[in-house]
Amino acid sequence: MRSIWNGAISFGLVSIPIKVVNATENHNVSFRQIHTEDGGRIRYRKVCELEDREVTQSEIGKGYEDVDGSIIPISEEELSALPLSTAKTIEIVAFVPADRIDPLQMDAAYYLAANGAPATKPYTLLREALKRSRKVAVAKFALRGRERLGMLRVVDDVIAMHGLLWPDEIRTTEGVAPDAEVTVREAELDLADALMDTLGEVDLSSLHDEYREAVEELIAAKAGGEALAPAPAAERKGGKVIDLMSALQSSVRAAQEARGEGGGGSAAEMAEVRRLPRESGEGSATARRSAPARPKEVGGKKSTSTAKKAAKKTSAKKSTAKAGSGATAAKKSAQSGSSASRQGARKTAGKTAAKSAAAPKSAARQPAKSAASAKSTAKKTSSRRKAS
């Protein structure tokens, strides 16, 4: 790889000659501006405003535009004469834990290669020291006309350097966070955790730029005189979330189906989603429909009517049983008395048994008539006993 900067790493009194090469590359598809009528290239020409003529690169220098619009010329000789100790040196200023570096500061990445055989031993020493300490080196260096901040760490067996933004180049977060106060419930966090677990991890090397691939296919098809079939319209995503719980539940199911695990989520997660609308009084109609049916409350009109009917049936059965036991007792009593008494008792017992058996039905319909019949039967029995 072609080096973009040659210098040395200053590690205390140790100097390590190195070459800097780009660690990343840009794969974006580049376009040129053209004249749409005839396809001619649109080019930019460097023209001097005062002379109104095009100038060459050798005639172009640097200048600073002041607040009033005036230009202050700055030559390369003046810039190189400035006291810049890091002009050709990556000066390590500290060693800190990696988590001390805010990812917001991360900029371009570079590989540092040992420049020549004499640099191999000190290069390896610094690399192994970084590995064992599990720290990163914070350094200052100059590149492309300005001093920069950098972070050195080990990647495989190579020392890599990440350009860092200066702390005052990081904007504050003031005014970015939502103004409204929102309460996030435990059930929502649980379902969000379930979605994160379902999506799982990914091999970053398997990710690729699908849009760039589509652009390259379009270019290849047009270059070959072929017409590229239009791709189906992508499904629109996002928009206003009406029910966060339903959206999370659907996301879990979709992620599980994509991973071939089947939809629906775990029983605990689904139970939590179903229970949430009843506890909070919120939730979608879908969540309410999926909730288990509640038992009907006892004490309503229908339940009371059913209870009364059951009580009447039970009472009728008990009355019939009592009537049967009464008839049996009357028969035994008649057999132990005199013959006349036995005949009268049998008749009386038979009538009493018959009336007692019908008593549950007749008592429910005509209680007054049953009472009168019982009194009449008692009088007749008494008179017969006297006659005998």
DRENLUM-62095 format. One record per residue (C-alpha): residue number from 0; residue in one letter; x, y, z. Coordinates in Angstrom, 2 decimals. Each point is the difference from the previous one (the first is absolute). Layout:
N
  resi  resn     east    north       up
   NUM     A        X        Y        Z
...
This chain:
388
  resi  resn     east    north       up
     0     M     0.00     0.00     0.00
     1     R     1.20     3.49    -0.81
     2     S     0.97     2.05     3.03
     3     I    -1.54     3.43     0.49
     4     W     2.34     1.20     2.76
     5     N     3.49    -0.90     1.17
     6     G     1.35     0.84     3.42
     7     A     0.57    -1.55     3.42
     8     I    -1.81    -0.93     3.18
     9     S     1.43     1.81     3.02
    10     F    -0.24    -2.42     2.94
    11     G     1.84     1.76     2.80
    12     L     3.63    -0.03    -1.11
    13     V    -0.75    -2.76    -2.49
    14     S    -0.54     0.96    -3.64
    15     I    -1.68    -2.48    -2.34
    16     P     0.20     0.80    -3.73
    17     I    -3.39    -0.78    -1.58
    18     K    -2.02     0.39    -3.17
    19     V    -3.70     0.92     0.11
    20     V    -2.42    -1.68    -2.40
    21     N    -3.77     0.30    -0.22
    22     A    -1.82    -2.77     1.88
    23     T    -3.30     0.59    -1.78
    24     E    -1.14     0.52    -3.55
    25     N    -3.03     1.56    -1.63
    26     H    -2.14    -2.23    -2.20
    27     N    -2.61     2.60    -0.90
    28     V    -0.93     0.26    -3.68
    29     S     1.21     3.34    -1.35
    30     F    -2.03     1.97    -2.52
    31     R     0.99     2.82    -2.33
    32     Q    -2.12     2.98    -0.84
    33     I    -1.13     0.02    -3.64
    34     H    -2.06     2.11    -2.33
    35     T    -3.33    -1.85    -0.19
    36     E    -0.68     1.05    -3.61
    37     D     3.13    -1.43    -1.59
    38     G     1.84    -1.83     2.81
    39     G     2.98     2.36    -0.02
    40     R     2.11     0.23     3.17
    41     I    -0.46     2.98     2.27
    42     R     3.38     1.17     1.26
    43     Y     1.10     2.65     2.44
    44     R     2.63     2.48    -0.99
    45     K     2.10     1.96     2.45
    46     V    -0.35     3.62    -0.95
    47     C     1.51     3.06     1.63
    48     E    -2.76     2.45     0.82
    49     L     2.24     3.05    -0.46
    50     E     1.51    -0.93    -3.36
    51     D    -2.99    -2.07    -1.20
    52     R     2.23    -2.70    -1.38
    53     E     0.64    -3.70     0.70
    54     V     3.14    -0.71     2.05
    55     T     2.20    -3.09     0.41
    56     Q     0.59    -1.98     3.20
    57     S     3.48     1.45     0.43
    58     E    -1.51     3.48     0.24
    59     I    -2.35    -0.94     2.86
    60     G     0.92     0.64     3.65
    61     K    -1.82     0.23     3.36
    62     G    -1.79     2.91     1.58
    63     Y    -2.24     0.61     3.02
    64     E    -3.26     1.90    -0.50
    65     D    -0.49     2.53     2.75
    66     V    -3.39     0.97     1.46
    67     D    -0.16     3.07    -2.29
    68     G     0.55    -2.18    -3.06
    69     S     3.60     1.00    -0.59
    70     I     2.54    -2.76    -0.77
    71     I     3.18    -0.39     2.07
    72     P     2.64    -1.99    -1.99
    73     I     1.83    -2.79     1.89
    74     S     2.98    -1.68    -1.66
    75     E     1.22    -3.59     0.50
    76     E     3.32     1.35     1.26
    77     E    -1.77     1.92     2.77
    78     L    -1.96    -3.08     1.03
    79     S     3.07    -2.26     0.06
    80     A     1.84     2.54     2.14
    81     L    -2.57    -0.26     2.77
    82     P     1.19    -1.80     3.20
    83     L    -1.78    -3.31    -0.53
    84     S     1.77    -2.85     1.82
    85     T    -2.32    -2.60    -1.51
    86     A     0.75     0.93    -3.62
    87     K     1.75    -3.30    -0.55
    88     T    -0.60    -1.73     3.33
    89     I    -2.89    -1.86     1.58
    90     E     0.53     1.13     3.58
    91     I    -1.52    -2.30     2.64
    92     V    -1.23     2.08     2.94
    93     A    -1.82    -2.59     2.15
    94     F    -1.19    -3.58     0.37
    95     V    -3.65    -0.41     1.07
    96     P    -2.63    -2.77     0.15
    97     A    -1.83    -0.41    -3.30
    98     D    -3.37     0.89     1.53
    99     R     1.32     3.48     0.77
   100     I    -0.25     0.84    -3.70
   101     D    -3.46     1.15    -1.07
   102     P    -0.98    -1.64    -3.32
   103     L    -1.34     3.41    -1.07
   104     Q     3.61     1.11    -0.34
   105     M     0.93    -2.77    -2.43
   106     D     1.07     1.18    -3.44
   107     A     2.07    -1.54    -2.81
   108     A     2.05    -3.15     0.67
   109     Y     3.56    -0.74    -1.04
   110     Y     2.50    -2.87     0.24
   111     L     3.49     0.75     1.27
   112     A     2.73    -2.14    -1.60
   113     A     3.57    -0.31     1.20
   114     N     2.22     1.91    -2.44
   115     G     3.10    -2.13    -0.44
   116     A     1.75    -2.75     1.96
   117     P     1.25     2.27     2.84
   118     A    -3.62     0.87     0.83
   119     T    -1.10    -3.61     0.45
   120     K     1.16    -0.46     3.61
   121     P    -1.41     3.24     1.50
   122     Y    -3.17    -0.43    -2.07
   123     T    -0.53    -3.48     1.44
   124     L     0.77     1.25     3.50
   125     L    -2.70     2.68    -0.17
   126     R    -2.50    -2.45    -1.50
   127     E     0.52    -2.60     2.71
   128     A    -0.10     2.63     2.75
   129     L    -3.38     1.19    -1.26
   130     K    -1.29    -3.58    -0.10
   131     R     1.11    -0.84     3.53
   132     S    -1.22     3.23     1.57
   133     R    -3.33    -0.17    -1.85
   134     K     0.25     3.74    -0.45
   135     V     0.10     2.35    -2.97
   136     A     2.46     2.80    -0.66
   137     V    -1.20     3.56    -0.46
   138     A     2.24     1.89    -2.43
   139     K     0.32     3.25    -1.93
   140     F     1.06     0.12    -3.63
   141     A    -0.09     2.37    -2.98
   142     L    -1.59    -1.03    -3.28
   143     R    -1.12     2.00    -3.03
   144     G     0.92     3.34     1.44
   145     R    -1.50    -0.25     3.48
   146     E     0.75    -1.58     3.35
   147     R    -2.27    -2.84     0.96
   148     L    -0.78    -2.24     2.94
   149     G     0.36    -3.76    -0.34
   150     M    -0.45    -3.31     1.80
   151     L     2.36    -2.93    -0.48
   152     R    -1.19    -3.56     0.59
   153     V     0.92    -3.50    -1.17
   154     V    -1.91    -1.71    -2.83
   155     D     1.26    -3.54    -0.58
   156     D     3.78     0.56    -0.01
   157     V    -0.13     3.56    -1.30
   158     I    -0.13     3.33     1.81
   159     A    -2.99     1.93    -1.26
   160     M    -0.63     3.69     0.49
   161     H    -3.43     1.61     0.11
   162     G    -0.23     3.68    -0.62
   163     L    -1.97     1.67     2.79
   164     L    -1.98     3.20    -0.02
   165     W     1.11     2.55     2.55
   166     P    -2.32     0.16     3.03
   167     D    -1.19     3.49    -0.97
   168     E    -1.08    -1.36    -3.40
   169     I    -2.66    -2.22     1.61
   170     R    -3.34     1.77     0.31
   171     T    -2.02    -0.24     3.18
   172     T    -3.25    -1.99     0.15
   173     E    -1.99     2.97     1.26
   174     G    -3.39     0.27    -1.71
   175     V     0.26    -3.41    -1.69
   176     A    -1.72    -2.23     2.57
   177     P    -3.84    -0.13     0.02
   178     D    -1.59     2.76     2.06
   179     A    -3.03    -1.99     1.15
   180     E     0.34    -2.27     3.01
   181     V    -0.91    -3.59    -0.82
   182     T    -0.33    -2.94     2.38
   183     V     1.26    -3.31    -1.37
   184     R    -1.59    -3.00     1.68
   185     E     1.81    -3.16     0.99
   186     A    -2.13    -2.08    -2.38
   187     E     1.09     2.19    -2.91
   188     L     3.65    -0.34     0.97
   189     D    -0.42    -3.78     0.33
   190     L    -1.45    -0.24    -3.49
   191     A     2.74     2.27    -1.38
   192     D     2.58    -2.31     1.60
   193     A    -1.74    -2.98    -1.60
   194     L     0.23     1.70    -3.39
   195     M     3.70     0.71     0.51
   196     D     0.62    -3.62     0.99
   197     T    -1.95    -1.27    -3.00
   198     L     1.94     2.17    -2.45
   199     G     3.17    -1.25     1.65
   200     E     3.47     0.71    -1.37
   201     V     1.24     0.33    -3.56
   202     D     3.22    -0.68    -1.84
   203     L     0.97     3.54    -1.06
   204     S     1.95    -1.39    -2.96
   205     S    -3.29    -1.27    -1.46
   206     L    -1.48     3.52    -0.23
   207     H     0.27     1.79    -3.33
   208     D    -1.26     3.07    -1.84
   209     E    -3.05    -1.21    -1.91
   210     Y    -0.68     3.40    -1.54
   211     R     3.52     0.20    -1.46
   212     E    -0.43    -3.48    -1.49
   213     A    -3.29     1.07    -1.58
   214     V     1.66     3.09    -1.50
   215     E     2.82    -2.14    -1.43
   216     E    -2.55    -2.38    -1.56
   217     L    -1.80     2.95    -1.56
   218     I     3.25     1.34    -1.47
   219     A     1.01    -3.42    -1.36
   220     A    -3.42    -0.53    -1.58
   221     K    -0.02     3.39    -1.70
   222     A     3.59    -0.43    -1.18
   223     G    -1.01    -3.29    -1.64
   224     G    -3.10     1.52    -1.59
   225     E    -2.36    -1.98     2.18
   226     A    -3.05     1.24     1.85
   227     L     0.06    -0.70     3.69
   228     A    -3.31    -1.23     1.38
   229     P    -1.39     2.47     2.55
   230     A     0.36    -1.20     3.54
   231     P    -3.18    -0.39     2.07
   232     A    -0.83     2.99     2.13
   233     A     1.43    -0.33     3.46
   234     E    -2.48    -0.30     2.81
   235     R    -0.34     3.24     1.88
   236     K     1.02    -0.28     3.61
   237     G    -0.26     2.26     2.98
   238     G    -2.78     2.49     0.56
   239     K    -1.99     0.66     3.10
   240     V    -0.02    -2.81     2.54
   241     I    -3.58    -0.43     1.18
   242     D     0.64    -2.85     2.44
   243     L     3.58    -0.50     1.16
   244     M    -0.71    -3.39     1.58
   245     S    -1.61    -1.37    -3.17
   246     A     2.91     1.32    -2.07
   247     L     2.53    -1.67     2.29
   248     Q    -1.94    -3.26     0.02
   249     S    -0.24     0.01    -3.80
   250     S     3.71     0.75    -0.26
   251     V     0.87    -2.95     2.22
   252     R    -2.16    -2.30    -2.12
   253     A     1.50     1.28    -3.26
   254     A     3.54    -0.41     1.33
   255     Q    -0.72    -3.54     1.18
   256     E    -1.51    -0.94    -3.35
   257     A     3.01     1.46    -1.81
   258     R     2.29    -2.17     2.15
   259     G    -2.21    -3.05    -0.57
   260     E    -1.06    -0.22     3.63
   261     G    -3.73     0.44    -0.55
   262     G    -2.09     2.99     1.02
   263     G    -1.73     0.90     3.21
   264     G     2.87     0.48     2.44
   265     S     0.35    -1.85     3.26
   266     A    -2.97    -0.77     2.18
   267     A     1.22     2.37     2.70
   268     E     0.37     2.86    -2.45
   269     M    -3.40    -0.52    -1.56
   270     A    -1.59    -0.31     3.44
   271     E     1.60     3.25     1.03
   272     V    -1.37     1.73    -3.10
   273     R    -3.48    -1.35     0.62
   274     R     0.03     0.91     3.67
   275     L     1.21     3.55    -0.55
   276     P    -3.22     1.55    -1.45
   277     R    -2.09    -1.30     2.92
   278     E     2.46     1.33     2.57
   279     S     0.46     3.45    -1.50
   280     G    -3.32     0.52    -1.74
   281     E     1.85     0.50    -3.28
   282     G     0.91    -2.11    -2.97
   283     S    -1.39    -0.77    -3.41
   284     A    -3.12    -1.89    -0.91
   285     T     2.21    -2.81    -1.22
   286     A     1.62    -0.36     3.41
   287     R    -3.38     0.09     1.73
   288     R    -1.39    -2.66    -2.34
   289     S     2.99    -2.23     0.65
   290     A    -0.49     0.23     3.78
   291     P    -1.61    -3.06     1.65
   292     A    -3.74     0.31     0.61
   293     R    -1.03     1.05     3.49
   294     P    -2.41    -2.18     1.97
   295     K    -3.55     1.30     0.24
   296     E    -0.85     1.63     3.30
   297     V    -2.45    -1.85     2.25
   298     G    -2.88     2.13     1.16
   299     G    -1.42     1.15    -3.33
   300     K    -3.59    -0.49    -1.03
   301     K     0.62    -3.18    -1.95
   302     S     2.16    -1.54     2.71
   303     T    -2.58     0.79     2.71
   304     S    -2.83    -1.52    -2.04
   305     T     2.00    -3.18    -0.59
   306     A     0.80    -0.30     3.70
   307     K    -3.68     0.32     0.94
   308     K    -1.04    -2.74    -2.43
   309     A     2.66    -2.34     1.36
   310     A    -1.18     0.68     3.56
   311     K    -3.59    -0.82    -0.90
   312     K     1.02    -3.32    -1.56
   313     T     2.05    -0.93     3.05
   314     S    -2.90     0.87     2.31
   315     A    -2.42    -2.11    -2.05
   316     K     2.31    -3.02     0.20
   317     K     0.33     0.33     3.78
   318     S    -3.81     0.23     0.39
   319     T    -0.52    -3.14    -2.09
   320     A     2.53    -1.89     2.11
   321     K    -1.73     1.11     3.22
   322     A    -3.38    -1.08    -1.37
   323     G     1.33    -3.46    -0.82
   324     S     1.45    -0.44     3.49
   325     G    -3.30     1.14     1.50
   326     A    -1.96    -2.58    -1.94
   327     T     2.31    -2.80     1.14
   328     A    -0.37     1.00     3.65
   329     A    -3.80     0.11    -0.30
   330     K    -0.11    -3.56    -1.39
   331     K     2.09    -1.40     2.85
   332     S    -2.23     1.76     2.54
   333     A    -3.16    -1.42    -1.57
   334     Q     1.31    -3.61     0.17
   335     S     0.67     0.19     3.77
   336     G    -3.52     1.36     0.92
   337     S    -3.40    -1.71     0.09
   338     S    -1.61    -1.31    -3.15
   339     A    -2.48     2.86    -0.15
   340     S     2.68     2.47     0.83
   341     R     2.28    -1.71    -2.54
   342     Q    -2.65     0.38    -2.72
   343     G    -0.63     3.62     0.88
   344     A     3.70     0.68     0.31
   345     R     0.71    -1.62    -3.35
   346     K    -2.61     2.14    -1.71
   347     T     1.19     3.06     1.82
   348     A     3.65    -0.82    -0.71
   349     G    -0.77    -0.61    -3.66
   350     K    -1.81     3.29    -0.34
   351     T     2.64     1.80     2.01
   352     A     2.78    -1.52    -2.11
   353     A    -1.76     0.90    -3.22
   354     K    -0.60     3.54     1.11
   355     S     3.52     0.32     1.42
   356     A     1.52    -1.20    -3.31
   357     A    -1.98     2.63    -1.89
   358     A     0.70     2.60     2.65
   359     P     3.19     1.49    -1.61
   360     K    -1.80     0.83    -3.24
   361     S    -3.31     1.04     1.53
   362     A     1.73     1.91     2.79
   363     A     1.90     2.05    -2.54
   364     R    -3.22     0.82    -1.89
   365     Q    -2.77     0.03     2.65
   366     P     1.34     0.17     3.59
   367     A    -3.36     1.03     1.52
   368     K    -1.88    -2.97    -1.56
   369     S     2.59    -2.52     1.29
   370     A    -0.30     1.36     3.53
   371     A    -3.85    -0.38    -0.05
   372     S     0.26    -3.55    -1.39
   373     A     2.40    -0.96     2.80
   374     K    -2.42     1.28     2.68
   375     S    -2.95    -1.91    -1.54
   376     T     2.00    -3.25    -0.10
   377     A     0.96     0.40     3.65
   378     K    -3.66     0.44     1.08
   379     K    -1.14    -3.09    -1.94
   380     T     2.75    -2.15     1.53
   381     S    -0.87     1.14     3.49
   382     S    -3.71    -0.79    -0.44
   383     R     0.71    -3.49    -1.35
   384     R     2.23    -0.84     2.93
   385     K    -2.78     1.03     2.40
   386     A    -2.54    -2.13    -1.82
   387     S     2.25    -3.05     0.16
